[in-house]
Amino acid sequence: MKFEEAQKVKEKYALIENYRSKSEVVSSVLHNIDVFSIEEDGEKSAFINYLHITNGAINQAFTFEYKKKLNETKEELLTLGIIEMRNATRALHAKSSSRLTSR
């Protein structure tokens, strides 16, 4: 009887490990990593992507579209995007933590 229970636990562990290995995007020893990228869509707009990685898995992702106004370079747009995304994530965290403390 114990052998069958142990086999079931072993199978569940294997399923969890398989899921974890497929959802890991970088090494699980890396904590609190921010990843930014930019992709231009012609001459009028660009998309800036943000990923927050914890324990090797993506736990937040945002994409912002920027309309170019003054022929900004990719570097200038990425700098603006990083500032805006950091402000947005700080506001999101402040809002969620205020909900937790007000209960």
Secondary structure, DSSP 8 states (H G I E B T S, - for coil): -HHHHHHHHHHHHHHHHHHHHHH--S-TT--SEEEEEEEEETTTEEEEEEEEEETTEEEEEEEEEEE-SS---HHHHHHHHHHHHHHHHHHHHHHHHHHHHT-
